[in-house]
Amino acid sequence: MIEDTKLLVVKDLATTFATAGGPLAAVGGVSFDLGPNETLGIVGESGSGKTVLSRTIMGLQPRSNVTVTGSAILNGFEVVGASERAKRQIWGTEVAMVFQDPMTSLNPVMRIGKQIDESLRVRLGMNRADAKARAIELLELVGIPSPEMRYQVYPGQMSGGMRQRVVIAIALAGSPKLLMADEPTTGLDVTIQAQILNLLDELKDRLKMSVILVTHDLGVVATRTSRIIVMYAGRIVEMGSTRDVFQNHRMPYTRALLESSPKVSNPSHTRLTTIPGRPPNLLKLSDGCSFAPRCAYVTDRCRSQRPELEPGEESGHFFACWNPLPTTRGVRSS
């Protein structure tokens, strides 16, 4: 392990795309770390940079039209600047990813078992018989009934929830130390969402791996993470323990996300609170706080100077705001 037993250490990581309109800073100078057997939530609206961040940590960005700077060290391996050949050595064994749409991850004309076999044979060098036996074990591990029979079917013959379990089985084939789950419950009904999230919790504890859970839904991370990172316009605007971020958040954007989330305590048909305005254009970011045009607490300083992450009263709690919310005004999760 490295640096105080941290599994992942990210420092000043930035991802910039070259576009016809100019450089687009999708991730701008992000720093955090992750310990062994820890679950970290990364939350934010669409376009906040959370998915680009996770793909950058994986080393999955395209080879052209993108510039990655900073550092992402995974269990001693520096991802930034590594060759494709070197990164292939860690994919599946050190880190794996579960994507949000299983139908884009699975080959619709290849049987489920063969898709798991392929990962086992390529990553672990298993022979055909051993790969098949292990694939069936993995299907059983992720809670798929009649795994021997499901081994033979095609993705289109399975429900969305079952397909997502297959994607998780493929991700776990190489026993990775870190599992990246990017919106793993998108498009699934509430009951199936809970089953998938419960499964990830169980597998994390059973396999002693760390998980980064990427989502726009604060309700997903409320009880399933130890720490939360809140992203806006490609940057971290608040970071801390899950309990502290929910109960004692300081950044107005974090409050806006919480208030826009549905609550079980509200009567039926209650209209959701929305965040006014629109996310910023990443091609035209101002020198000030990116959230300033949408913030109820904005001042002239907010418009002209960008705040950096500063430590709060609680250890490990950081926020980027010139006018942080008072600590007595935290909103408890429901």
C-alpha positions as CSV (number, residue, x, y, z in Angstrom):
1,M,0.0,0.0,0.0
2,I,1.0,3.6,-0.4
3,E,0.8,6.9,1.5
4,D,-0.7,6.0,4.9
5,T,-2.3,2.8,3.5
6,K,-4.5,4.7,1.0
7,L,-5.6,2.5,-1.9
8,L,-6.2,5.6,-4.2
9,V,-4.5,9.0,-4.0
10,V,-5.7,11.7,-6.5
11,K,-3.8,15.0,-6.6
12,D,-4.7,18.0,-8.8
13,L,-6.3,15.7,-11.4
14,A,-7.6,17.7,-14.4
15,T,-9.1,16.5,-17.7
16,T,-9.5,18.9,-20.6
17,F,-11.0,18.2,-23.9
18,A,-10.1,20.0,-27.1
19,T,-13.3,21.1,-28.8
20,A,-14.2,23.3,-31.7
21,G,-15.3,26.0,-29.2
22,G,-12.0,25.8,-27.3
23,P,-10.6,23.8,-24.4
24,L,-13.3,22.3,-22.1
25,A,-12.2,21.7,-18.6
26,A,-14.4,18.7,-17.6
27,V,-12.4,18.1,-14.4
28,G,-10.4,20.9,-12.9
29,G,-7.8,20.1,-10.3
30,V,-9.5,17.5,-8.1
31,S,-7.7,16.0,-5.1
32,F,-8.9,13.2,-2.7
33,D,-8.0,9.8,-1.4
34,L,-9.7,6.5,-0.7
35,G,-8.8,3.9,1.9
36,P,-9.1,0.1,1.7
37,N,-12.7,-1.3,2.1
38,E,-14.2,2.2,2.0
39,T,-17.2,3.4,0.0
40,L,-17.0,6.9,-1.4
41,G,-19.9,8.7,-3.0
42,I,-19.4,11.3,-5.8
43,V,-22.5,13.3,-6.4
44,G,-23.6,16.2,-8.6
45,E,-25.9,17.2,-11.4
46,S,-25.4,16.0,-15.0
47,G,-22.4,17.7,-16.4
48,S,-20.7,18.2,-13.1
49,G,-17.7,16.1,-14.1
50,K,-18.3,13.1,-11.9
51,T,-18.3,10.5,-14.7
52,V,-15.3,12.1,-16.5
53,L,-13.5,11.9,-13.2
54,S,-14.2,8.2,-12.7
55,R,-13.2,7.4,-16.3
56,T,-10.0,9.4,-15.8
57,I,-9.1,7.5,-12.7
58,M,-9.7,4.3,-14.7
59,G,-7.5,5.6,-17.5
60,L,-10.3,5.2,-20.0
61,Q,-10.1,8.6,-21.7
62,P,-9.6,8.7,-25.5
63,R,-6.1,9.0,-26.7
64,S,-6.7,12.1,-28.8
65,N,-8.3,15.5,-28.1
66,V,-7.9,15.1,-24.4
67,T,-5.2,16.3,-21.9
68,V,-4.9,14.8,-18.5
69,T,-2.7,16.3,-15.8
70,G,-2.1,15.7,-12.1
71,S,-1.8,12.3,-10.5
72,A,-4.0,9.3,-9.8
73,I,-2.1,6.6,-8.0
74,L,-3.9,3.3,-7.5
75,N,-2.3,0.9,-5.2
76,G,1.2,2.2,-6.3
77,F,0.4,2.5,-10.0
78,E,0.4,5.9,-11.6
79,V,-2.5,6.0,-14.0
80,V,-1.8,9.4,-15.5
81,G,0.7,9.1,-18.3
82,A,0.7,5.3,-18.3
83,S,0.7,3.4,-21.6
84,E,-2.3,1.5,-22.8
85,R,-0.5,-1.7,-22.3
86,A,0.3,-0.9,-18.7
87,K,-3.2,0.2,-18.0
88,R,-4.6,-3.1,-19.3
89,Q,-2.6,-4.8,-16.6
90,I,-4.7,-3.1,-13.9
91,W,-8.1,-3.2,-15.6
92,G,-10.2,-5.9,-14.0
93,T,-7.6,-6.9,-11.5
94,E,-6.9,-3.6,-9.6
95,V,-9.9,-1.6,-10.7
96,A,-13.1,-2.3,-12.6
97,M,-16.1,-0.3,-13.5
98,V,-19.9,-0.9,-13.6
99,F,-21.5,1.4,-16.1
100,Q,-25.0,2.8,-15.9
101,D,-26.6,1.1,-18.9
102,P,-25.9,-2.7,-19.0
103,M,-27.1,-3.0,-22.6
104,T,-24.2,-0.8,-23.7
105,S,-21.8,-2.9,-21.8
106,L,-23.0,-6.3,-22.9
107,N,-22.8,-7.7,-26.4
108,P,-26.5,-8.5,-27.4
109,V,-25.5,-11.4,-29.7
110,M,-23.1,-13.2,-27.3
111,R,-24.3,-15.5,-24.6
112,I,-24.0,-14.2,-21.0
113,G,-21.6,-17.0,-20.0
114,K,-19.2,-16.4,-22.9
115,Q,-19.0,-12.7,-22.0
116,I,-17.8,-13.6,-18.5
117,D,-15.5,-16.3,-19.8
118,E,-13.8,-13.8,-22.1
119,S,-12.9,-11.6,-19.1
120,L,-11.6,-14.6,-17.1
121,R,-9.5,-16.0,-20.0
122,V,-8.0,-12.7,-21.0
123,R,-7.3,-11.2,-17.6
124,L,-6.5,-14.3,-15.6
125,G,-5.4,-16.8,-18.3
126,M,-7.9,-19.4,-17.4
127,N,-8.6,-22.3,-19.7
128,R,-12.1,-22.8,-21.1
129,A,-13.3,-25.3,-18.5
130,D,-12.1,-23.3,-15.5
131,A,-13.4,-20.1,-16.9
132,K,-16.9,-21.6,-17.3
133,A,-16.9,-23.0,-13.8
134,R,-15.8,-19.6,-12.4
135,A,-18.4,-17.7,-14.5
136,I,-21.1,-19.8,-13.0
137,E,-19.8,-19.1,-9.5
138,L,-19.8,-15.4,-10.3
139,L,-23.4,-15.5,-11.5
140,E,-24.3,-17.2,-8.3
141,L,-22.3,-14.7,-6.3
142,V,-24.3,-11.8,-7.7
143,G,-27.6,-13.4,-6.9
144,I,-28.7,-14.7,-10.3
145,P,-31.0,-17.7,-9.9
146,S,-30.3,-20.9,-11.9
147,P,-26.8,-19.7,-12.9
148,E,-26.1,-22.8,-15.1
149,M,-29.1,-22.0,-17.2
150,R,-28.5,-18.2,-17.2
151,Y,-25.0,-18.9,-18.5
152,Q,-26.5,-20.0,-21.8
153,V,-28.9,-17.0,-22.4
154,Y,-28.5,-13.8,-24.3
155,P,-28.7,-10.3,-22.6
156,G,-32.1,-9.6,-24.2
157,Q,-33.6,-12.6,-22.4
158,M,-32.9,-11.1,-19.0
159,S,-34.5,-8.2,-17.1
160,G,-32.7,-4.9,-16.6
161,G,-31.9,-5.8,-13.0
162,M,-30.5,-9.2,-14.0
163,R,-28.4,-7.7,-16.8
164,Q,-26.9,-5.2,-14.3
165,R,-26.0,-8.2,-12.0
166,V,-24.2,-9.7,-15.0
167,V,-22.2,-6.5,-15.5
168,I,-21.3,-6.6,-11.9
169,A,-20.2,-10.3,-12.2
170,I,-17.9,-9.3,-15.2
171,A,-16.5,-6.4,-13.2
172,L,-15.7,-8.8,-10.3
173,A,-14.2,-11.5,-12.4
174,G,-10.6,-10.3,-11.8
175,S,-11.2,-9.7,-8.0
176,P,-10.5,-5.9,-8.3
177,K,-9.4,-3.9,-5.2
178,L,-11.5,-0.9,-6.4
179,L,-15.0,-1.1,-8.0
180,M,-16.2,2.1,-9.8
181,A,-20.0,2.1,-10.0
182,D,-21.2,4.9,-12.4
183,E,-25.0,5.4,-11.8
184,P,-25.4,1.7,-11.4
185,T,-29.2,1.9,-10.8
186,T,-30.2,4.3,-13.7
187,G,-33.4,3.1,-15.4
188,L,-34.3,0.5,-12.8
189,D,-37.4,0.6,-10.7
190,V,-37.1,1.5,-7.0
191,T,-37.2,-2.1,-5.8
192,I,-34.6,-3.3,-8.2
193,Q,-32.4,-0.2,-7.4
194,A,-32.4,-1.2,-3.7
195,Q,-31.5,-4.8,-4.6
196,I,-28.5,-3.7,-6.7
197,L,-27.3,-1.3,-4.1
198,N,-27.7,-4.0,-1.4
199,L,-25.7,-6.4,-3.5
200,L,-22.9,-3.9,-3.9
201,D,-22.8,-3.4,-0.2
202,E,-22.7,-7.2,0.4
203,L,-20.0,-7.8,-2.2
204,K,-17.8,-4.9,-0.8
205,D,-17.8,-6.5,2.6
206,R,-17.4,-10.1,1.4
207,L,-14.6,-9.3,-1.1
208,K,-12.9,-6.6,1.0
209,M,-12.8,-4.1,-1.8
210,S,-13.3,-0.4,-2.0
211,V,-16.2,1.2,-4.0
212,I,-16.6,4.6,-5.6
213,L,-20.4,5.2,-6.1
214,V,-21.1,7.9,-8.7
215,T,-24.6,9.2,-8.8
216,H,-26.8,12.3,-9.1
217,D,-29.1,11.0,-6.3
218,L,-28.1,11.9,-2.8
219,G,-30.6,9.4,-1.5
220,V,-28.4,6.6,-3.0
221,V,-25.3,7.6,-1.0
222,A,-27.1,8.6,2.2
223,T,-26.7,5.3,4.0
224,R,-24.3,3.5,1.7
225,T,-21.1,5.6,1.9
226,S,-18.7,6.7,4.5
227,R,-17.7,9.9,2.7
228,I,-19.2,12.1,0.0
229,I,-17.6,14.4,-2.6
230,V,-20.0,17.0,-4.1
231,M,-18.9,18.2,-7.6
232,Y,-20.0,21.2,-9.6
233,A,-18.6,22.4,-12.9
234,G,-15.7,19.9,-12.8
235,R,-14.5,20.8,-9.3
236,I,-15.1,19.6,-5.7
237,V,-17.2,22.1,-3.8
238,E,-17.7,20.1,-0.7
239,M,-16.2,17.0,0.8
240,G,-16.6,15.2,4.1
241,S,-18.1,12.3,6.0
242,T,-21.5,11.4,4.8
243,R,-23.1,12.3,8.2
244,D,-21.4,15.7,8.3
245,V,-22.2,16.6,4.7
246,F,-25.9,15.7,5.2
247,Q,-26.3,17.3,8.6
248,N,-23.9,20.1,8.6
249,H,-23.2,21.1,5.0
250,R,-21.7,24.5,4.3
251,M,-22.0,24.9,0.6
252,P,-25.2,26.3,-0.8
253,Y,-25.1,24.0,-3.8
254,T,-25.1,21.0,-1.4
255,R,-28.2,22.3,0.3
256,A,-29.8,22.9,-3.1
257,L,-29.2,19.3,-4.1
258,L,-30.6,18.0,-0.8
259,E,-33.7,20.2,-1.1
260,S,-34.4,19.0,-4.6
261,S,-34.3,15.4,-3.6
262,P,-37.7,13.7,-2.9
263,K,-38.4,12.9,0.7
264,V,-40.6,10.1,2.1
265,S,-41.9,12.5,4.7
266,N,-43.6,14.7,2.0
267,P,-47.3,14.1,1.1
268,S,-48.0,12.4,-2.2
269,H,-47.8,14.5,-5.3
270,T,-45.6,17.1,-3.6
271,R,-43.8,19.1,-6.2
272,L,-40.0,18.8,-6.1
273,T,-37.9,21.9,-5.3
274,T,-35.7,22.8,-8.3
275,I,-32.4,24.5,-8.4
276,P,-32.9,27.8,-10.3
277,G,-30.9,28.5,-13.5
278,R,-28.8,26.1,-15.5
279,P,-25.4,24.5,-15.0
280,P,-22.6,26.6,-16.3
281,N,-21.1,26.4,-19.8
282,L,-17.7,24.7,-19.2
283,L,-16.3,26.5,-22.2
284,K,-17.0,29.9,-20.7
285,L,-16.3,29.6,-17.0
286,S,-16.0,32.9,-15.1
287,D,-13.2,33.8,-12.7
288,G,-15.5,33.6,-9.8
289,C,-17.6,30.8,-8.2
290,S,-19.3,28.7,-10.9
291,F,-22.4,28.4,-8.8
292,A,-22.7,32.2,-8.3
293,P,-25.4,32.8,-11.0
294,R,-27.7,30.3,-9.2
295,C,-26.8,31.0,-5.6
296,A,-29.1,32.9,-3.2
297,Y,-26.1,34.0,-1.1
298,V,-24.0,35.5,-3.9
299,T,-21.9,38.6,-3.4
300,D,-19.6,40.6,-5.7
301,R,-16.6,38.6,-4.4
302,C,-18.3,35.4,-5.4
303,R,-18.6,36.7,-9.0
304,S,-15.0,37.8,-9.2
305,Q,-13.0,35.3,-7.2
306,R,-13.1,31.5,-7.2
307,P,-13.1,30.0,-3.7
308,E,-10.8,27.1,-3.0
309,L,-11.5,24.1,-0.7
310,E,-11.1,25.2,2.9
311,P,-11.3,23.0,6.0
312,G,-14.4,23.3,8.2
313,E,-14.8,22.8,11.9
314,E,-15.1,19.0,11.6
315,S,-12.0,17.0,10.7
316,G,-12.0,16.0,7.1
317,H,-14.8,18.4,6.1
318,F,-13.9,20.8,3.3
319,F,-16.0,23.3,1.3
320,A,-15.4,26.0,-1.4
321,C,-17.6,29.0,-0.5
322,W,-17.0,32.6,0.4
323,N,-20.3,32.7,2.3
324,P,-20.8,29.2,3.8
325,L,-24.0,28.3,5.5
326,P,-24.0,28.5,9.3
327,T,-23.2,25.2,10.9
328,T,-26.5,25.3,12.8
329,R,-28.5,25.2,9.6
330,G,-27.7,21.7,8.4
331,V,-30.6,19.8,6.9
332,R,-31.0,16.2,8.2
333,S,-31.6,13.5,5.6
334,S,-35.0,11.8,5.7
